[in-house]
Amino acid sequence: MNRKDLPPICGNEFAINNLVNRNRDIVQIREISGLENINSGFACALHMHQPTIPAGKNGELISHLQYMFENIYEDDNHNAEPFAQCYKRLAEIIPSLINEGYNPKIMLDYSGNLLWGINQMGREDILESLKLLTCDEAIHPHVEWLGTFWSHAVASSTPPSDFKLHITAWQHQFSSLFGDDALRRVKGFSLPEMHLPNHPEVLYQLIRDLNECGYLWLMVQEHSVQNIDGSKLRDEQKYIPNRLEAKSSNGDTASILTLVKTQGSDTKLVGQMQPYYEALGLCKQTIGQESIPSLVTQIADGENGGVMMNEFPQAFIQANKKIGQKSNSTGTIAMNGSEYLNLMESSNINQESYPVIQAIGQHKIWQKILGTITPTAVEKAIKELKEEDNSFSINGASWTNNLSWEDGYKNVLEPIAKLSACFHQTFDLLVIKDPSITKTDSYKEALLYLLLLETSCFRYWGQGRWTEYAKTIFERGERLLENLKIDN
């Protein structure tokens, strides 16, 4: 591949890490008036993604969105342009509401390869719309971007050594499009498929990497977590911040604040603004000595299905207009995640006051270990639990429990493990000796194949065309790394 064909996914690791870890400014909440009268809020996020596939005219890597346009009569591809419009329409809706005197809020989660694909396609209309939402000083306080894995990889079936590669690749992509100041404001993280690992070492690695990459909070699915004693989250607990704690196989701990996504994955929840109507029935809660608003947090695909394409815009507008009516006395407002957490911080609520939670099923592991926590003790406990209970799993949990990202996908998972190991064997020591290696085309292209191979879509759609895409990407990545070894 030529340099111009490669996405901006590496090369500035040191500068970006310094940027995102600078002392942050608390997001101003001056637009919220009468805080004492606010009982609840709702935070809605839209997730957008299109995978990159080797399906161009000569097998080039292209966005699946481009493939849809080029094969308009295949499957559901007639929705190509409606999807494209979904990626940009908030640039009309948000400013319009602001100009009418309302205070709309929305969170955005776009995968890195969607952003790259939009750029590849030359869709300047979409890019300019996103730049307006992200960079205009009058608009960006209403729009919060969430970080994510660059190519929509599922965490529990991705080698932990690659977590930081995905996280920083997205930061590179985002910064290249919207600038450093916009990236500095990205403090919340959205896991693809809402998939939270529950293997102790894997979760610990994930949280540690998020901390090191400047993230302050994570969105989690309610049934992917539990209280420390193994109990389910209490109803009221779902509407306040919780502190997710991970313990490594050596007993080290890492934690991050979380906002809990309630209920399932049905796009109707956001498409018909259910979070707003749920929030109407909630009251304040007490944390320590402080009284705080409850928050309903939801995320849904922003383009899939008729509800999101057709019903969401008007439902979003209607909800925000109801809030802005002078007759509104419900005490419910729209808030974004970081804004809500900043409100807690400005109220002098100590993070230690929040309930501590862990990944689902981990209490059983810790109950099994009676002595010192060691890697051997952890693996022994996991083995015993699997022997005692066939339902016990360390595959993590996501928005749905009826879909496995591992069962039946040996033909994708083994290549992922092989390519990841080869990548790290080739580059890790070189990068330590000379970090500028990440600026080279050979490093960037090898990284691109690795990240793309780990895309969830190559398993979501079952065996066939999509697993063949994965095979092609693996073969190209393996061939490149083998040639690099020969050259060295």
C-alpha positions in Angstrom: 0.0 0.0 0.0 1.1 3.6 -0.7 1.7 6.0 2.2 -1.3 8.1 1.0 -3.6 5.0 1.3 -2.7 4.3 4.9 -4.9 5.8 7.7 -3.4 8.0 10.4 -3.3 5.4 13.2 0.2 5.7 14.7 3.4 7.7 14.8 2.5 10.4 17.4 2.1 8.2 20.5 4.2 10.3 22.8 2.6 13.6 21.9 -0.9 12.2 22.0 -0.3 10.6 25.4 0.9 13.9 26.8 -2.0 15.7 25.4 -4.8 13.5 26.8 -3.1 13.3 30.2 -2.7 17.0 30.8 -4.6 18.5 33.7 -8.1 18.8 32.3 -10.4 21.7 32.6 -13.8 20.9 34.2 -16.4 21.2 31.5 -18.5 24.3 32.3 -22.0 23.6 33.5 -23.1 27.1 33.5 -25.8 26.3 31.0 -27.6 24.3 33.7 -29.6 26.7 35.8 -31.4 25.9 39.0 -29.4 22.7 39.9 -31.3 22.4 43.1 -34.4 21.7 41.0 -32.9 19.1 38.8 -34.1 15.6 39.8 -32.8 13.6 36.9 -31.0 13.6 33.5 -30.7 11.4 30.5 -27.6 10.8 28.4 -28.0 9.3 24.9 -25.2 8.0 22.7 -25.2 7.0 19.0 -22.9 4.3 17.9 -21.8 4.4 14.2 -19.6 1.8 12.4 -18.8 0.5 9.0 -16.0 -2.1 8.7 -13.1 -2.0 6.3 -13.2 -4.9 3.8 -10.8 -6.1 1.0 -13.6 -5.8 -1.6 -12.4 -2.9 -3.9 -12.0 -3.4 -7.6 -8.6 -5.0 -7.2 -9.1 -6.2 -3.7 -8.3 -2.9 -2.2 -9.3 -2.1 1.4 -12.5 0.0 1.2 -15.3 0.9 3.6 -18.3 -1.4 3.6 -20.3 1.8 3.0 -18.5 2.3 -0.3 -19.2 -1.4 -1.1 -22.9 -0.7 -0.4 -22.9 2.2 -2.9 -21.1 0.1 -5.5 -23.4 -2.9 -5.1 -26.7 -1.1 -4.5 -29.0 -4.0 -5.4 -27.4 -6.5 -3.1 -28.9 -7.3 0.3 -29.8 -4.1 2.2 -27.4 -1.9 0.3 -30.1 0.4 -1.0 -29.8 2.0 2.5 -26.3 3.3 1.6 -27.2 6.9 1.3 -29.7 6.9 4.2 -26.8 5.5 6.3 -24.6 8.3 5.0 -27.2 10.9 6.0 -27.4 9.4 9.5 -23.7 10.1 10.0 -24.2 13.8 9.3 -27.7 14.8 10.2 -27.0 15.9 13.8 -25.1 18.9 12.2 -28.5 20.2 11.2 -30.6 19.1 14.2 -28.3 20.3 17.0 -27.6 23.8 15.7 -31.3 24.3 14.8 -32.3 23.4 18.4 -29.7 25.7 19.8 -30.8 28.6 17.6 -34.4 28.0 18.9 -33.2 28.4 22.5 -33.0 24.7 23.5 -30.1 22.9 25.1 -29.8 19.5 23.3 -27.1 17.0 24.3 -25.8 13.9 22.4 -22.8 11.6 22.7 -21.2 10.1 19.6 -19.3 6.9 19.2 -17.8 6.5 15.6 -15.4 3.6 14.9 -12.0 4.6 13.6 -12.4 2.7 10.4 -15.8 4.4 9.7 -14.0 7.8 10.0 -11.3 6.5 7.7 -13.8 5.1 5.3 -15.7 8.4 5.1 -12.4 10.1 4.3 -11.5 7.5 1.7 -14.8 8.0 0.0 -14.2 11.8 -0.2 -17.5 12.5 1.6 -16.6 16.0 2.5 -20.2 16.7 3.3 -20.1 14.2 6.2 -16.7 15.3 7.4 -17.6 19.0 7.4 -20.8 18.2 9.3 -18.8 16.3 12.0 -16.3 19.1 12.2 -19.1 21.6 12.9 -20.3 19.4 15.7 -16.8 18.8 17.1 -15.0 22.1 16.6 -17.6 25.0 16.6 -17.4 26.7 20.0 -21.1 27.3 20.1 -22.0 23.7 19.3 -19.3 21.4 20.7 -20.4 21.8 24.4 -23.6 20.0 23.3 -21.8 17.1 21.7 -19.6 14.7 23.5 -17.4 12.2 21.6 -16.6 8.8 23.1 -13.4 7.0 22.4 -13.5 3.4 21.3 -11.3 0.6 19.7 -10.3 1.8 16.2 -11.7 -1.1 14.3 -14.6 -2.2 16.5 -12.8 -5.2 18.1 -14.5 -7.2 20.8 -12.3 -6.9 24.0 -12.6 -10.4 25.4 -11.5 -12.1 22.2 -8.8 -9.5 21.3 -5.3 -10.2 22.6 -4.8 -7.8 25.6 -1.5 -6.7 24.1 -3.4 -5.1 21.3 -5.8 -3.0 23.5 -3.6 0.0 23.6 -2.9 -0.2 19.9 -6.7 0.1 19.2 -7.2 2.9 21.7 -4.3 5.0 20.5 -5.1 4.3 16.8 -8.5 5.8 17.4 -7.0 8.8 19.1 -4.7 9.3 16.1 -7.6 9.1 13.7 -9.8 11.5 15.6 -7.0 14.0 16.2 -6.1 14.0 12.5 -9.7 14.9 11.6 -10.7 17.3 14.4 -7.5 18.5 16.0 -5.8 18.2 19.4 -8.2 20.4 21.3 -11.1 18.2 20.3 -9.2 15.0 21.3 -8.3 16.6 24.7 -12.0 16.7 25.4 -12.7 13.0 24.8 -12.8 11.5 28.3 -15.4 8.7 28.0 -15.0 5.4 26.4 -17.4 3.1 24.6 -16.5 -0.6 24.2 -17.6 -2.2 20.9 -20.7 -4.4 21.4 -20.7 -3.2 25.0 -18.5 -6.2 25.6 -16.7 -6.2 28.9 -14.1 -8.8 29.6 -14.4 -10.7 32.9 -11.1 -12.6 33.0 -9.2 -10.8 35.8 -6.0 -10.3 33.9 -7.8 -9.1 30.7 -10.1 -6.6 32.5 -7.1 -5.3 34.5 -5.1 -4.7 31.3 -8.1 -3.0 29.7 -8.7 -0.6 32.6 -5.0 0.1 33.0 -4.7 1.0 29.4 -7.8 3.2 29.5 -6.3 5.0 32.5 -2.9 5.5 30.8 -4.6 6.8 27.6 -6.4 9.5 29.5 -9.9 8.1 29.8 -11.8 9.0 32.9 -15.0 6.9 32.5 -16.4 3.9 30.8 -19.9 2.9 29.7 -21.0 -0.6 30.8 -24.0 -2.8 30.2 -25.9 -3.5 33.4 -25.7 -7.3 33.3 -22.0 -7.3 32.5 -21.2 -6.1 36.0 -22.0 -7.1 39.6 -21.4 -5.8 43.1 -18.4 -7.1 45.0 -20.5 -9.6 46.8 -21.8 -11.0 43.5 -25.2 -9.5 43.8 -26.9 -7.7 40.9 -26.8 -3.9 40.8 -29.6 -2.4 42.8 -32.2 -0.5 40.8 -31.2 2.9 42.1 -27.5 2.0 41.6 -27.9 1.9 37.8 -28.6 5.6 37.7 -25.5 6.9 39.5 -21.7 6.6 38.9 -20.1 3.3 40.0 -16.4 2.5 40.3 -15.4 -0.5 38.2 -12.5 -2.3 39.9 -10.2 -4.9 38.3 -7.8 -7.1 40.1 -4.9 -8.7 38.2 -3.6 -12.2 38.6 -0.9 -10.7 40.8 -3.3 -8.9 43.1 -2.7 -5.4 41.6 -5.8 -3.3 41.2 -7.0 -0.7 38.7 -10.3 1.2 38.6 -12.3 3.5 36.4 -15.6 5.4 36.8 -18.6 3.9 35.0 -22.0 5.0 33.8 -24.4 2.1 33.4 -26.3 1.4 30.2 -29.7 0.0 31.3 -31.9 -2.6 29.6 -31.1 -4.3 26.3 -29.9 -3.2 22.9 -33.1 -2.4 21.1 -32.6 0.7 19.0 -36.1 1.8 19.9 -34.8 2.8 23.4 -32.9 5.6 21.9 -34.8 5.9 18.6 -38.0 6.8 20.5 -36.1 8.6 23.3 -37.1 6.1 26.0 -34.3 7.4 28.3 -36.0 10.8 28.5 -39.3 9.2 29.5 -37.6 6.9 32.0 -35.8 9.8 33.5 -39.0 11.6 34.1 -39.9 9.1 36.8 -36.6 9.3 38.7 -35.7 11.4 41.8 -32.5 12.6 43.3 -30.2 10.2 45.2 -27.9 10.8 48.1 -24.1 10.1 47.8 -22.4 10.7 51.1 -23.8 14.0 52.2 -24.7 15.3 48.8 -28.0 15.0 46.8 -27.4 14.3 43.1 -29.6 13.9 40.1 -30.2 10.3 38.8 -29.0 9.7 35.2 -30.4 7.3 32.6 -27.6 6.3 30.1 -28.3 4.6 26.8 -26.5 3.9 23.5 -27.8 2.5 20.3 -26.7 2.0 16.7 -27.2 5.4 15.1 -28.0 4.2 11.6 -29.4 0.7 11.6 -33.1 0.0 11.3 -36.1 2.1 10.4 -36.5 3.5 13.9 -33.1 5.1 13.9 -33.3 6.2 10.3 -36.8 7.6 10.4 -38.1 8.1 13.9 -35.1 9.2 16.0 -34.7 12.8 14.5 -38.2 13.9 15.3 -38.3 12.0 18.7 -35.0 13.7 19.7 -36.3 17.1 18.7 -39.6 16.6 20.5 -37.9 15.5 23.7 -35.6 18.5 23.8 -38.5 20.9 23.1 -40.5 19.4 25.9 -37.6 20.0 28.3 -37.3 23.6 27.1 -41.0 24.5 27.6 -41.6 27.0 30.4 -44.4 24.8 31.7 -41.9 21.9 32.2 -41.6 21.4 36.0 -40.3 17.8 35.9 -36.8 18.7 36.8 -35.4 16.4 34.0 -32.8 17.6 31.6 -30.4 16.3 28.9 -26.8 15.8 30.0 -23.8 14.1 28.5 -21.7 11.7 30.5 -18.6 13.8 31.2 -20.9 16.8 32.0 -22.7 14.7 34.6 -19.5 13.4 36.2 -18.1 17.0 36.2 -21.2 18.0 38.0 -20.5 15.4 40.7 -16.9 16.6 40.9 -18.0 20.2 41.3 -20.2 19.1 44.1 -17.1 17.8 45.9 -18.2 14.2 45.8 -15.3 11.9 46.3 -14.9 9.0 43.9 -14.4 6.7 46.9 -18.0 7.4 47.8 -19.4 5.6 44.7 -20.3 1.9 44.9 -17.6 -0.5 43.8 -18.5 -3.0 41.1 -16.6 -5.7 39.2 -17.1 -7.8 36.0 -19.8 -10.5 36.1 -18.8 -13.8 37.7 -15.5 -12.5 39.3 -16.7 -12.9 42.9 -16.7 -16.7 42.3 -13.0 -16.6 41.3 -12.0 -14.6 44.4 -14.0 -16.8 46.7 -12.1 -19.8 45.4 -8.7 -18.3 46.2 -8.1 -18.6 49.9 -4.4 -17.6 50.0 -2.3 -15.2 48.0 -3.5 -14.2 44.6 -1.2 -15.5 41.9 -1.6 -16.3 38.2 -1.5 -20.0 39.1 -4.2 -19.6 41.8 -6.4 -17.6 39.4 -6.2 -20.2 36.6 -6.8 -23.0 39.1 -9.9 -21.3 40.4 -11.2 -20.7 36.8 -10.6 -24.4 35.9 -12.4 -25.6 39.0 -15.4 -23.3 38.4 -15.7 -24.6 34.8 -15.6 -28.2 36.0 -18.3 -27.5 38.7 -20.6 -25.3 36.5 -20.9 -25.6 32.7 -22.5 -22.2 32.6 -19.5 -20.5 34.1 -17.6 -18.4 31.5 -14.7 -16.0 31.3 -15.8 -14.9 27.8 -17.2 -11.6 29.1 -20.6 -10.2 28.6 -22.1 -7.7 26.1 -25.4 -6.2 25.1 -26.7 -9.7 24.3 -26.0 -13.1 25.8 -27.3 -15.1 22.7 -24.3 -14.3 20.6 -20.8 -15.7 21.1 -17.7 -14.0 19.7 -15.7 -17.2 20.1 -17.7 -20.4 19.6 -17.3 -21.7 16.1 -14.8 -19.0 15.0 -11.5 -20.9 15.4 -10.8 -20.1 11.8 -10.7 -16.4 12.7 -9.4 -16.4 16.3 -6.3 -18.5 15.6 -5.2 -16.2 12.8 -5.8 -13.2 15.1 -3.6 -14.8 17.8 -0.9 -15.7 15.2 -0.8 -12.3 13.5 -0.8 -10.5 16.9 2.1 -12.6 18.2 4.1 -12.0 15.0 3.4 -8.3 15.0 4.7 -7.9 18.6 7.7 -10.2 17.9 8.6 -8.0 15.0 8.2 -4.6 16.4 8.1 -4.4 20.2 11.8 -4.4 20.9 12.4 -2.1 17.9 9.9 0.4 19.2 11.5 0.4 22.6 14.9 1.1 21.1 13.5 3.7 18.6 10.0 5.0 19.0 10.1 6.7 15.6 9.6 3.2 14.0 5.9 3.8 14.5 6.2 6.6 11.9 7.3 4.2 9.1 4.9 2.9 6.5 5.9 -0.8 7.2 4.8 -0.4 10.8 1.6 1.4 9.9 0.6 -1.1 7.3 1.3 -4.1 9.6 -0.6 -2.4 12.4 -3.5 -1.8 10.0 -3.9 -5.4 9.0 -3.7 -6.5 12.7 -6.4 -4.0 13.8 -8.7 -4.9 10.8 -8.4 -8.6 11.4 -9.8 -8.1 14.9 -13.0 -6.3 13.7 -16.1 -7.9 15.2 -18.0 -8.0 11.9 -15.9 -10.9 10.7 -17.6 -13.0 13.3 -20.9 -11.3 13.8 -22.2 -12.3 10.3 -21.3 -16.0 10.5 -19.2 -18.2 8.3 -18.9 -17.3 4.6 -18.0 -14.1 2.9 -17.1 -12.3 6.1 -14.7 -15.0 7.4 -13.2 -15.0 3.9 -12.5 -11.3 4.3 -10.7 -12.0 7.6 -8.7 -14.7 5.8 -7.6 -12.3 3.1 -6.6 -9.7 5.7 -4.6 -12.2 7.7 -2.7 -13.5 4.7 -1.7 -10.0 3.6 -0.6 -9.1 7.1 1.3 -12.3 7.6 3.0 -11.9 4.2 4.1 -8.3 5.0 5.5 -9.3 8.4 7.4 -12.3 6.9 8.9 -10.0 4.3 10.0 -7.6 7.0 11.8 -10.4 8.8 13.6 -11.3 5.6 14.6 -7.6 5.1 15.9 -7.4 8.6 
